[in-house]
Amino acid sequence: MDEERRLVDGGSKNKSYNEDTRIKIDGDDKKPNELVTFNVSGRKFITTSHTLYNFPDSLIGTSENRAKLKRTKDGEIFLDRHAIVFESVLTFYQTGIFEPPSQVNQNIFVGDIKYYELVEEAMQSGLKGFDNKVIPMPERLVQRKIWTLLEYPDSSFMARIVSMFSLLVIITSIVTFCWETVPEYNTNKVNFDDLSPGKQLTIKILDDIELFCIVYFTFEIILRFVCSPKKWSFMKDILNIIDIVSILPFYVTLIFSMEGSVSIYFLRAVRLVRVFRVFKLSRHSNEMKILGIAVRESGRELGVLVFFILLAVLLFSSAVYYAEDGVPGTKLVSIPGAFWWSIVTMTTVGYGDEVPQSIPGRLVGAVCAMTGILVIAMPIPIIVNNFTRQYQRLKPASKYWEDFQDTRKLSGEGTDENGKTDRKTSHVIGLYEVDINKNEAKNTTVVSSNHSNHVNGSTTKNNGDVTEIGLPNGKVEIAHTAL
């Protein structure tokens, strides 16, 4: 049996085996494990019949299906398709892991996957490559609808409208935050006796806009908290923390202003926190989410970068201080005072407000600048590569899934004559990759099917593009990718 499994796995002992998408050989295929040769546009591929039987519903999954295909004089199965795509398809049969070839046009790839009748299997297997996890949904219907509306912008048309409106409010709030610092519109600096009625109205409008944004943000965060399935997880989420921090300055300022005695510096520091509203945009931008993943994965490199910069700053600040010691007119009169000079020199900014006057000091500055180029430049490519890898992994994959979904809808695959799903179904909502019909002993995860279904005592009901999942234990769950 071990030998048979090695043949099925293509001889790889350390290969990833996807239990959810592949059909086990044991007890499923009693036929001999024969070699099967394919001739794909002149390129030969050899595999085993048991490997192909991992997906028996596909075009080449069974001997009966393969018997309908053309053969060469040598008995090879001839396929007039893209050879590189078939290489990816064969790897999918062997490993159960779907990896789209980057050098193949997206339309060609999707067309070939449809030709091999692997649309559903490829979608589900491709989702396994992401960090999928099952999260609970609210049990009450109203809360579930509101949570889906606010949390999944691409789940329905109304959710998109709400997302667009939230994005507009965020941008308006940021513009107001910046615009109110203009002297003509700054109520903290303008003499109201000298203002014309028009300017007074403008200031009032800015205040009203700010008040509206705060009320909307407050209502949104309270509504999302009330409808969230797990309150503690909601409070720990970084995006929710940003939402809370962005509205705190208004209420803190309001409370202390009512008391009448508060430091102006404290109020300025509190109001500065409003700038965090810009990070609310990340909730509506997949690119910012990908950037966050890249920065998180580059944490070690960033830590090393900061360590070397601090080390170099201390070293060159000390060197330039002793090199400039006693030089008339120098501004580098202490080691802490030279920290600023070291940082702007290492980053090659060079403001010129503090410069060495002596020849030894300038030599230290030259070495400092060259060292800064080397220290800062080395980890940057690693961070860029992490971002590029995440972007290439998530963005193109999302397009593939959307095309697969469109392909199934146009062709009617996955549905019977009554419109009910008779095969595995899956769907992609933006960058939320969703796993469909993953049956386990005590849990069923079904999302975005176009029908009501009953599996292992669970029920699913479509609500827009997101399916509500009723499990036997009364809980409702959904699967998506956590970015």
C-alpha positions, 0 to 999 in steps of 0.5 A, a space after each residue: 500500500 505504501 508503494 502504491 501511495 508513492 506511485 500515486 503521489 508521483 514518488 514525492 515523499 514530502 509532497 503536500 497532500 490535500 485531503 479536502 480536494 483529492 479523492 483517496 485511492 484506497 477503495 476508490 480505484 480497484 483498477 491497475 495503476 497504469 502509466 498514461 502518456 499525454 502528448 500536449 502540443 508536442 510535449 510528452 507527459 507521463 503519469 499514472 492512472 491513479 494520479 488522474 483518478 484523484 479528480 474522476 469528474 474531470 476530462 482525463 480523470 477516468 479511463 472511460 473519459 480518456 477513451 473519448 480523446 484522440 490518440 497518436 499512432 504510439 497510443 499517446 493521448 493527444 491534446 491540442 492545448 497549452 503545454 505549460 497549462 497542462 504542466 500546472 494541471 498535472 501538478 494539480 492532479 499530483 499534489 492537489 495544490 493549484 498554482 497558476 503559471 505566471 507566464 500564461 495569459 489569464 484568459 488562455 489559462 481559464 479556458 484550458 481549466 474549463 476544457 479539462 473540467 476542473 473549474 470547481 476543483 481548481 477554485 477550491 484547491 486554489 483557496 487552500 493555498 491561502 490562510 483560510 480560516 473559519 470565523 463565526 457569524 452572528 446567530 440572529 438574522 438581523 445581526 447577520 445581515 448587518 454584519 455582512 453588510 458592513 464587514 464584506 464590502 463586495 458581498 452585495 450591491 447594498 454592501 458596496 453602496 455602504 462601503 463607498 459612502 464610508 470611504 467618502 466620509 473618511 476622505 471628507 474627514 481627512 480633508 476637513 482635518 487638513 483644511 481647518 489648519 489653514 489660518 483663515 479657517 482656524 477658529 483657534 487663531 482667527 479673531 471672530 470680530 474681524 471675520 466676514 459673515 462668509 468666513 464665519 459660515 465657512 468655519 461653521 461648515 467645517 465644524 458641522 462636517 467634522 461633527 457629522 463624520 464623528 457621529 457617523 464613525 461612532 454609529 458605525 463602530 457601535 453597530 459593528 460591535 453590537 453585531 459582531 459574533 465575537 466581541 473580544 476578537 472584535 476589540 483586538 482587531 487592529 482596524 477596529 482599534 484604529 477606528 476607535 482611536 480616530 474618534 476618541 480625540 473629539 470626545 476627549 476634547 469635548 469632555 475637557 473643554 466642558 471642565 474649562 481647565 485643560 492644557 492647550 498642549 494636551 488638546 493639541 496632542 489629542 487632536 493630533 491622533 485624528 490623523 490616524 483616520 487615514 489608516 481607515 482607508 486600509 479597510 477599503 483598499 486591498 493594496 494597503 492590506 497587501 502592504 500590511 502583510 508585506 511589512 509584517 513579514 518583513 518585521 525581522 529585516 526592519 528590526 535589523 535595519 533599525 538596530 544598525 541605524 541606531 548603532 551607526 547613529 551613536 557611532 558617527 555622532 560620537 566621532 563627529 563630536 570629538 572631531 568638531 570639539 573646539 572648532 569655532 562656530 560648530 553646532 555639533 556641541 554634544 553627542 545627543 545634539 549630533 544625533 539629528 546630523 547623523 540621521 539626516 546624513 545617513 539617509 542622504 537628506 542633508 538639510 544643511 542646518 548642521 554641518 561639520 566645519 573641520 576636515 576631520 569632521 567632514 571626513 566623518 560625514 563622508 563615511 557616515 553618508 556612504 555607510 547610510 547608503 549601504 545599511 539602508 539599501 540592503 534590507 529594502 529589496 527584501 521588503 520590496 520582494 515580500 510586497 511583490 510576492 504577496 501582490 502576485 499571490 493575492 491579486 492575480 489569484 483573485 482575478 482567476 477565481 472571479 473568472 472561474 466563477 463567471 465561467 461556471 455561471 455562463 456554462 451552468 456548471 455546478 447546477 442541475 436542471 432545477 438550478 440546484 448545485 450538484 457539485 462543489 461550489 465556491 465563490 470569491 469576494 474581493 480578496 476574501 477567498 471562500 471555501 465551499 462544502 468542506 464537510 467535516 465530522 462536526 462542522 460544515 462550511 458553505 459560503 456563496 452557493 445559489 441555493 438552499 442546502 442540507 448537509 450533515 444536518 446543516 442548512 445554507 441559505 443564500 443572502 446576496 453573494 454570501 450564504 448564511 450557514 446554519 449548523 446543527 449546533 445552532 451556530 452560523 459560520 463563514 470561511 474567508 481569508 484573513 489578511 
